[in-house]
Amino acid sequence: MPFNKKSDTSLVVLTGIFTASLIAANLLGSRLLTVFGVTVSVGIFVFPFAFLTADIITEIFGKSTAL
């Protein structure tokens, strides 16, 4: 399916990044890492990318598209 607008392509790319970061956060969530003496899940380092891309999609394309 060809895309007619550049914004359609950027929406698909941003949605792909969002989906990939959510999957990565869930897969890496069970891994533990010790940082400065504190044991944390590796998923907390990946999840901000999901939040950031969701926020970008909402700001650029609007709330109706993001839902």
Buried (B, 14 or more C-beta within 10 A) or exposed (E): EEEEEEEEEBBEEBBEBBEBBBEBBEEBBEEEEEEEEEEEBBBEBBBEBBEBBBEBBBEEBEEEEBE
